Every structure is written in C-alpha cells, then in structure tokens.
Amino acid sequence: MAVDDYEELLKYYEIQETVGAGGFAKVKLGCHLLTGEQVAIKIMDKLALGDDLPRVKTEIEAMKSLSHQNICRLYQVIETPKKIFMILEYCPGGELFDYIIAKDRLAEEEARVFFRQIVAAIAYVHSHGYAHRDLKPENLLIDAEHNLKLIDFGLCAKPKGGLDYHLNTCCGSPAYAAPELIQGKAYIGSEADIWSMGVLLYALLCGFLPFDDDNVMALYKKIVRGKYEIPEWLSPGSVLLLHQMLQVDPKKRIMVKHLLNHPWLTHGYSFAVQWQSKYPLGHLDEDCITELSVFNKCSRERMADIISEWKYDHVTATYLLLQAKKAHGKPVRLRIPTPTAECASITPSRERKIKKTLSYEDDPDSSAVPCAFGSMEFLASYEDSQPVLWNTPKAKQAQVVLVGGGEFTPPPLPVTRRGASKKHANKENTGDYVPTKPDPFVLPPPKTPTWVMNEKRALTTPNHALPSEGRIPAARETPVKLPTPAKPDELAAGVISPERRCRSVELDLNQAHLDSGQKRKGTKMFGSFERGLDKVITMLTPNKRKGSAKEGPRKLKAHYNMTTTNLLNPDELLKEIIAVLPKKQVDYVQKGYKLKCQTKSDFGKVTMQFELEVCHLSKPEAVGVRRQRLKGDAWLYKRLVEDILCSCKL
C-alpha cells in the first residue's frame, strides 16, 4: 500500500469507515476539513480496474457535466499513478431498494413522490444527450432530506449523433433490460431507459419485479413476451401508466416528455414534473464566491474565474460543498485549519500510522481485493458513441459478460442477438488518465486529519448473476456521527479469528450451467473470503468496541433496514440466527453481535454477501436485527434474508 497515493486526499479530507463496496471500488465516509461537510469517497485501484478503466472515465465525464438535485453530485476527482478517488455527495439514507423491501411495497402516494423525482432526473439526463442504461432501485440513493439521488453512470452512453442514434451494447441489469436490448437489436437509449423506469415503478408499487426468474434464459423469454401480473391493489391509473411504459415495441412506449404531464404523476399536484436543474453549472452563488475569495485573500472576480473552469479539484469541491451548506440552511463559512508541516507531506512516522490505520481493503496486494467494478451485469462492447448499423457484415454475435467471471453466449432467442465488433470495443473510451496539473490557485493546507479505522469488513466477491455492485456512496445504516480524534495510545489491535466460521453447502442463485466451462475473460478473480479475513488485523478506537460480545450489542436508532423482534435477550436472538444459517446454506463469520454472511455456488464462487447484526433499538426500546446487503442480486438477497428471519423464533 503506497501511502503517497493518499497524500493529496489527506490534505483535504478526514477518512472514516467504509460505507460501501462494489467491484474494484470501495466507498469510505469522509469529512471535508474546510467545510465540515460529510462526503463519500470512492476509491479505485487503476491496476485492478484493467479493461474497466474506460467505464470509470465514462462515469467521471458524465458526472462532471451533470448538475441536478436528483443526481448524486461529484465534488472532486483525485488521481495518482495507482489510484482514482471520486469525492461524491454522501446519502445517508441508503438505497431505494432497501427502503422498498423494508416497507414490503410503497403506497401509491409515496411511490408518486419518488417517481416524480426519478422522471425529473431522467428527463434532465436525456436533455444532455445521455442514456443511463442501468436504472434500478439499487442505483437510487436517499439523502438526508428523503430525496432520491441517481448514481452509477458507468454504463451511460452519449451518442455523438444524439439520442436518436442507435446503440448496440447489451448492458445493464437483466431484470430491468428492455426486450430490444436482450434480443440484440439496435436500440434507442432513451427508449430503453423508459422500459427500465416501468420495471422500477412496478417494483415500487408491488414490492417485487414484473419479470423474474432464477434462470436467465427463462427471464429473457418473459421480458420478450411482456406479460406480467397485475396485483389487485394497483389503481387503474397505475395499471395504465405501467402498460404505457412496459410496451414490448419501443415505438409504442411512452416518451419522457409525455411523462412530465401524465395524469398519474400530476395527481395531487398543481404543476407538472419540474425537471430543470436548480443548480446549473453556469450560475455561481455570490455568497459562496465571497466566502472563498475572503478566505483565500483574492478578488471575487479572480475566484469566480477559477471556479468557472470546473476542474473538479479541491477548489471546485470547496465551492460545491459551500453551496450544499447554504442549500441546507447552514452558514456559508469555511473553517480555518492550522497549517502544519505534517499536513504538507507524509513523514515516516505518519506513514507507519496510516499503514496501520488503513484496512486490508486498501492494500492492492491483498488476496481479498474486490473482483469486479460497477454494476454491469452483461456488456457486449463500448462502441456506443458512434451510430451503429447492426446489420452490417462486421456485426458479430454478442457475448454476455457476467460479473463474477467468464463469458456466456445464451441459446438463440427468436430474434438473433448481435453486438458490436470486439476489436472496436474501447474506441469510444480511448485515452489514458494523465495526472492533473497542479492548480496555480492553492488553498491553504488544512490540519492533519485523524484517521479512524473502519470496523466493517467488505466481503467483495460478486454474484455471477445479477450483482448490484459499483454503487457509489451510501450507507445503509443510521448516519454515523463524526468521531472524536483518538489518541495513539488508545488504539488497540484485534484479530478477526475464523473460529466461528461456518462452512456449508452452497446456495446456487443461478443455473449451474452458467458457470460450467466459462472462460474467465475480462473479469479478475481474487483470493478467498477465508484467506482475506484470516489476514485482517484491525485498529479499533474505544467507540468502535461497542459491538463486542463483552460490552453487548450496539444501540442504534430504528431504521428501515432494521427488523424488530419479540425477543428481549440479544444473546438469545443471536443464538437463534446462528442456528438457522447452516440450514439455509449460509457461511458466516461472527464478530461480537455482527455476522458477516455469504453463499456460494456449486463451483465455490461467492454469490452473495450480507451482514446481520443484533442490536438494541433506542425508540422503541427493543432488540432487533440490522440487515445490510454487500454483494449479490438484491431480490434474491431479500428472499434469503426474509427466509432466515422467518425461520428464527422471533
């Protein structure tokens, strides 16, 4: 682990615990030192990314040009020879998916509030020439004000000829993919997004998917037929809107401009969906400009010119975070850090401290490094910036790349699937990353940040069927308060031992033949779950020991990823869960009252990873179980965890 890779990051941010992991990325909670605002820091290893590096470039370029109240905001990009750091808006509410399963399904009124925000975000994205192509509840986060934020633009496309030009890349999540996509036809990106939005709305209103099957080919056939169940609780207006969005023929599908004034979306509102951005990049906030110019002792005109360059460096981040503070009713003020020599450079003593503080996840040589990046389930090519004539002689049969390793070419459907030629796969995303030149305008160096070791261990081998990884920033837990600095002598080392590890038969979440004979091409596989945990040595501050068996379970606020129980004894509840896990073919590692669980396929591949933690709830006072999905298909996770908890005597 090269501490130099983190030197620039540490000048401006205090790094805290891991709040998410997916693929070749992990997300840590951070605090911007000058503003005191919480941020999410997405950390990626460039060497591990390999062929997925163009996806990161695509995501960064898209997020730099998009500024909308319902899109997760990019604040800063820091690049080193080995790492890419994306500083992003922190959304403490977690994924929309977790919110849906906690409520079973949403009432029509609440679904309408959320869906208006989704329509607004997509209308804005389409107006800028982009198609998202991976819309699903896992890629929508809930912020502190209970608003939705769209994330994961790694699969987005911006055809040079405009959105009316056809695309050919088969990508996204199978359950949300439009029929024309999985048939291998050339398709319009905006039309495919409307289909995905229809599936998403169905999930909001029903709590399950319209097209679902453990067998991918059976799932494809259901999508192509376009037949789905209509539950009795759906209103006539909901049924009509779903019918208009889930049209198999893309030309009969409703357009986003017609959704803005749709009767179902405007019911109870006196106005149409307002899709325009409240924070356009061309408009600069005078209060934020003034505060930055005073802080840096330069003219307001000079400061405005610097910010208008939108370099997405620390100046951009400071301006955007000040703007966020103002939007939340906070004072537009910057802290005055105390410059220190240690802040300006990494001394040998500080380097040793950082190496001890960083988790094993940060070590690129660790055998437990994540194995895939992003939420791509299948990808044929990157050649989407050019108009695609899919019936040309050069067009070839598309291959489905399943995250988790290998390629899979499905049996032919009634319509032959085609894909772009592989030799042109990365034409759209050519170009290497070049370290950003130093900004001539340099903010004063902040004081040395205090590092806090994360206790959460990300289990990072992906599901080969429908992973939802690559999520950018969101904790699925109660927002974490900024920790107080810990003195060096307060840190103590602890080892996660494999004593409570339970080995069992796998739970195969997809048909076994998908794994047989696969060539692992384009996806890297990494070390086993057991080896990674055996090597972990963690530095725990006193406030992180609350989850230890000696001091009892943590006391947490009630949250929608909590399941309340009738049991009053946490040890009894923990014992019940541990007794059930082997019966459900779930392996686990116990650390205090937290169980890190995983399932495996017939071939030993990890298909799902999640956490179950017994905790005390403050209001109401009760004993409950905190659930958190780390890897694997979201809906399969839902069914498995529900099965586990229903099997316990709660």
N, C-alpha and C positions, 0 to 999 in steps of 0.2 A: 504494500500500500504506500503510494507516494504521497507524502503529506503536502508536497509542493502543489499537487493538483487541487488541494483545498485552500491554499493560501489566500487566493483572491476572494473566495467565498467567505472566509472567516473574517475578512476585513469589515464586512458589512452585515453579516448575519450571525445570530446565535443559533446553533444547531441543536435540536431536541430529538424526541423519539421518532421512530419510524411509524408512519400512519398509513402506509400502503405499499404494496409491492406487486410488480407485474412484469413478466418478461425480463428484459435486460435493464429494467429500471426499478428503482425504489423511490419512495417519496417520504421525506422527513419533514416534520413540523419545524418551522424556523421562526425567528423573530428578527425583523429588520431593526437594526440598532438605532438609526436616526429617527424613525417614526414610532417605534414600539409596536408596529402592526405585525400580526401573525401572517406568515406566508407558508406555502407548500413548496418544498424544494425537490424537484425531480432530478435524480442523479442517474446518469447513464454512463456506462463504460464503452468507449468507442471501439475498442478491440473486440469486445464481446458482441457488439451490435453487428459487425460484419456487413452482410448484404442488406440488413435492415436500416443501415445508416441513412439511405435516401428517405425512408419513412420519417425519420426524425427531422430531416431537412424540410420535408413537406409540411410537417406539423408546425415547425417553428415559423416558416414563411407565412403559413395561413394565419397563425395566431398573431403575428405582427401586424397584419393588415385588417384584422377584425377587432372591433371595439364595440361591445354591446352588453347591455345589462343582463342578458340571459346567456352569455358566453363566458366561460372561465377566463379570467384576464391573465395574460402574460406580462410580467413585470420586467424581467431581465433574463438574458442568456449569457452565461459564462462558459467559455470553452478553454480547455487546456489540451496539451498533446494527447492525453489519455481519457479525459472526462468531458462530458457536457452537462451543465447544470441549467435547468429551467426553473426560474423563480416564478411561481404562479399564485393566483388567488387561492386562499385557503377556505374550504367549505366544510364547516364542522358538522353539518347535518348528514353527511354520508350520501350513499347512493339512493336514487329514487326507487331502485329495485327493493332495497331493504325496507323502505317505507311501505311499499305495496304489500310485501309479504307479512309485515307486522300487522297491517290492518285487514289482511285477507283480500280485500278489494276496496276501492275508493268509492265513496258516494258520488253521484253524478255531479253535484255542485263542486266538490273538491277536485274531481278529475277535470272539470272545465277550467278551473283556475290554473291548474298545472298545464293543461293542454294549450291554453291561450299563450302561455309563455313559450312552449315548445314551437308553436306555429310562428310566433314573433321571431324567435331565434333562427328558424329555418328560412323564413322569408328574408331576413337580413343576410344570411349566408348565401342564399341563391342570388340576391341582388348584387352581391360582389363577385358573382361568377363561379362560386364553389358549389359542389355537391358533397355532402358529408359522407354518405355511403356506409355509415356504421351506427345508425340510430338505434338505441335500445335503452332500457331503464338503467343499466349499469353505467352508461355514458352520460347520465344526467345527475348532477350533484345538487344537494340542498344547502344553501348558505345559511348564515345566522338569522336572516330575516325570513326564512322559509321560502325563498325564491329559488328557481331552478337555474343551473348553470350547465351549459353544454360543454363537453370535453372530448378529447381524443380525436384530433384531426389528422391522425397518421394515415388514414385511408382516403382522405378527401381528394377531390380532383378539381382542377380548374382548366378545362379545355381551352386552348388558345383561340379557338373559333367561337367560344361562347357556350353556354349550357345547352344549346340546341344541337351541338355536335355530339355524335355518338361515342360512347365509351365501350371498352371491351373487357376490362379487368373484372374478373369474377372475385369479388371480395366482400367482406362484411361478416355478419353472423348468420348462419343458415336459416334459423327460425324467423329472422326478420328480412331475409333476402326476397326480392321481387321475383316473380316467375320468369321474366325475361332474362334475369341475371343467371339463374341456375340452369336455364336452358342453353346458355352460351350464346344468346343473341346479342347483337349490338343494342345498346340501351341508352336512354337519356338519363343522366344522373339525377336531375330534379324529380323525374317521374318515379325513379326507384326510391328516392327519399320519401315520397308521399306514401308508397306502399308500406315502408318501414314505420312511418308515423301511424298508419292504420293499425298495424300489429301492436304498436306501443299503446295506442288508445284502448284497444281491446284488452290489453294486459292491465291497464289502469282500472277499467270498469269491471273486469271479470276476475282478476287475480290469477289468471292462467293464460296460456298462449292459444291463439286460434288454430295454429298449425304446430303440432308437437308429436314427436315420435323418437324413441331411443335409436331407431335405425335411420341413418341419414338418408338412404335412398327412399324409404317409405315417407320420410318427411318431405323430400323433394316432390314426390308424386302428389301429396296432399296440397302442397303450395300451388303446383301447376293446375290442379283441379279447382282450387279456390273455394272449396266448400268448408264451412266452419259452423260450429254450434252457436246458436243464438239463445243464451240463457233467458229465462222468463223475467228476470229483474231489469233487463235493458229496456229503456224507454223507446218509443217509436222514433224519436229524433236521433237517439244514439244508434239505433239499428240502421237508419237511413245514412247517417254520416259514415259509419263503418262500411256500408255497402258501396258508397261512392269512393272511398279510399282503397278498398281491397278489391278493385277490379283487375281481373287477370289481364285484360287488354289494356296496356298502358295509355292508349289514346282515349279510352273511356274514363280514365281515372280523373278525379277532381284535381284542379290545379291549386297551388298555394295561394294565388291571388283571390281565388273564389272562397278559400277557407277563411280569409280575413273577415268577411261579412256573412259567413254562414250562420243561419238561424240558430243552430245548436250552440255555436261559440259566442253568439251575442245575446243569448237568453239571459236575462237578468242584468244586462249591461246596456248602457245608453250609447255606446260607441263601439266601433269595430276594433279589431286587434291592432294595437299600436306597435308596429314592427320596427320603426325607425330607432336608431341608437340615441340614447340620452347622453352619451359620452363620445361624440365624434372626435376623431384624432385631430381634425383641423381646428378645433376650438380649444383654446388654452384658458385655464382658470386663472384669473387675475390674483386671487388670494394665494394660490399655490406658487405662482411665479414670484410674487412679492416675498414670501417667506424664504424661498430658495435663494433669491438674489441677496437678501439681507444676510442670510446665514453664510453665504459664500463670498460676500463683500464684492459684488459685481452689479452692474446696472441691470434693470429689469429687461431692457431691450436685448442685452447680451444673453441673459438667461433664457429669454423666450426663443432666441435664435438657436441656442444649444438644444433645448428640449424639442424644438421643431424638427431636428434632424432624426429623431426617433431611432436612436442607435440601440435601444434596449440594453443599455449599460446601467451602471448604478445611478446615473442622473435621471434616466427615464424611470427607473424603479422608484426613486425617491419622490419624483413628481406624481406618479400614478398612485402611490400609497398615500401621499398627502391628499390627493383628490378623493381617495376612498375614505379617509378620515373625515373629510368635510361632508361627504355624502351620508355618513353615519352620524352626523351631528357632533363630531369631536373637534376640538380646537385644531386649527391648521398651524401646528407648531412642530419644530424639529428639536430633538434632544441635542445637548452639547456634549459630545463624548470627550474624554480625556485622552489626548494623543499619547501613545507610549511606543517605545522602541519595539516592544514585543509585538505590537499590533502591526507594525510595518513589515516585519519579517518573522519567519519561523525559526526560533532559536532551537538548539539541540535539546534543551530541557522541555520546551514546549512540544517539539516533535515527538518526544517519547510519551508525553502526556496524551497527545492526540491519538497516537497509535494505540495506546491502551484504551482510550475512550471510544474510538470507532468500533463498531460491531464487526463481526466476521463478514457481514454482507458487503462491507466496503473494501474488502481485500479481493482484488481481481484474481488472485491465485487460489482462492479458497475453492474447495470442491463443491461448496454449496451455493455457488453463484447461480442466479436465476437462469432459466434456459431459453426464454423467448421474449420478444418485446412486443408490446402493444396488444390490441385485442383482435388482431387479424385471425380469422378462422380459416379462410382459404383465399389464395391470391394467385392469379394467373400471370399477370405481367404488370409493369408500371407504365406501359405506353398509353397513357390516357390524356396527355396534353395535346396530342395530335388527333385530328379526325380519323376514325378507324373504319376502313372498309373491310368488314369481317368476312366477306365472301370472296376476297382476293385469293389467288393461288397460294400466297405465302402464309395464309392463316393456317394454324395448326390446332389439333385437339388440345384444349386447355387442361392443365393438370391442377388438381386441388391440393394446395399445400396446407396440411393440418398442423397447427401449432402443437408441439409436443414431439415432432419428428416425423419425417417421411413425406412422401407424396402419394396421392391416391387419385387414380382416374376412375370415376364411377362408371357403372354399366350405362350404356346409352339410353337416354330418355327418348320419348317420341320425337323430339327435336334435337338434332345434333348440337352439342356444346362446342363452341370454338373459343379460341383465345389468341392473343397477340403472340407473334413470334418471340421466342425466348431470347434470341440474340439481340433483340431491341429492348430487353426487359427494363433497363435502367436509363433509357435515353432521356426520359423526362426529368430525371433527377440527377443528372450528371453534375460533377463538380465536387471538389474536396473541401472540407472545412479548413478555413485559414484562420489562425488565431487573430482575434480582433486587435487592431492597432490601439495603443493607449490613447484614451481620450485626453486631449490637451486641457480639458477642464476637469480638474481632480478635486473631489470633495475632501475635506479634512479626514484623516484616518480615524475611525472610531476606536473605542477602548476594546481591549481584548475580550472576546466573548467567552462565556463559561460554557463548556461542553457538558452535556448531560447524556449519559449512556442510555440508549433505548433498551427497554426490557423485552419489548415484543420481538419475537423471532419470526421472520417472514419465511414460510415454507414455500419454496418457489418453483417446484416442478409443475408444469402446466398440464391441464386436461387436454387430451388429444382431440376431443370432440368439439366442444363449444366453449372455449375459455373466454373469460371476460377480463383478461389482464390488460396491462398497459393503461390502467386507469390513472389518471393524473391525480390530483390531490384530494383525498377526502378521508377523514377519519370516520369510521362507522361507530364511534363511541361518543360519549359525552365530551364536549370540548375540554381540552386539557389546559389548566392554568399554567402560566409561565413559572417554571421552577425557580426557587431561590438558589443563588450560587452555592455550590458545595465546596467546602474546604478540602484540600488534597488529602488530609489525614482522615477525612470522613468516608473516603471511598474504600470499599472492601470488595474483594474478588469472590465470586461464587461460580460454581460449575454446574451446568445442567447435566445431570447424570442420566444414563439410559436405563436406570433401574426400573422405572415404572412404565417402560415402553412395552406396548402390547402388540405382538405380531399376529396377524391373522390372514385368512384367505381374502383375496381382493374383492372389490365390488366393481364389476366391469360396467362402466357407464356408457359404453357404445358397443356395437357389434365387434366380435373378436377379429373378424377377417380384415378390419381396417388396419390392424397392427401387423398382421402376418405378412412377411415379405416386403415390408416397407423399406425403402432406401432413405436413410436419414440425410436428406439433402436440403441445404438452406436453413436448417434449424439445428442448433447445437444442443447437445445433451450434456448434462453436468452430473456431479457426484451425488451420491445417495443422500437421502434425508438423514439416515442414521449417522453417516460419517460427519456430515456438517454439524450436527448437534453435539457429537462427541467432542469436537474440537473447540466448542464455544466456551470462552471464559468471559464473564460479564462483569462490568463495574457497576455496582448498584449504590445509589445515594440512599440515605435513610428514608426519604419519602417514597422510594420505589420498593421498599421492602414490605409494603402493606399487604401485598398479595401472598406473602409467605405463609406456610402452614402454621408456623409458631404464632403469628400475630393475627391470624384469622383472615377472612376474605375482605376484599376492598368494599368500601361503602360508596356506591355510585348513585347518581340521580336516575330516576326512571327515564328510559329512552325507548324508542320504537324497536331497537334491536334487543330488548330485554323480554324474557318470558318469566312471569311471576308464578309462584308455586304456593301450595298449601303447607309445605314443609317449613318448619321454623328452625331446624338444625342444619346448618350448611354442610357439616361433615356427613350427615345422613344423605343429603341431596347429592353430594359429590360421589359418595359410595354407590348410589343408585345409577348415576350416569356411567361410572366406570364399569359397573356390572353389565350394562346394556351394550356398550361399544363393541366388544368382541362378537356379540350376537349379530351385529349389523355389518360385520367385516370391516371394522374401522380400527386402524392402528392409532396409537396415541402416545404422547409424551406428557407426563404430568410435571408441573412446576407450581407448587403451592395449590391454589384453588383454580388454576388455569390448565386446561387440557388442549394441547395442540394436536389436532387430529388430521388423518389423511386416509385416503383409499387408494387402492392400486388395481391395475388391470391384470389380465391373465399373464401378461408378459413382464410384470414387475414395474410398470410405468405408473408414476403417481398421477392420478386422475382428478383428485380433489383434495383441497386443504382448507381447514377452517379451525376456528377457536371456539371453545365453550368454557366459560368462566363462571363459577359460582360466586355470587356477590350479595351484599346487603343492599337493599334499596332504601333510600332515605325517606322518600314520600311516594307511596305509602310505605310504612316500615314493614318489610317483608324480605324473604330470601328469594333470589331469582337467578336466572341464567342469562349471561350476556353471550350473544351469538355474533360471530364475525366470519364472513367468507374471505379466504385469502386467494384461493385459486379454484378453477373449475367452473363448469356450467352453472349459472345462477339458479335455474329452475330445478335442476337435479339436486343441487345443494338444499334448496327449500324443502323438497320432498324428503330428503335423507334426514335433515335436522328435525323436521316435524315428526318423522317416524321414531327417531331416537328419543325425543322428549315425550312423545305419547306412550312409549314403551316403559318409561320410568313411572314410578308410583308418586306422581307429583300432586 
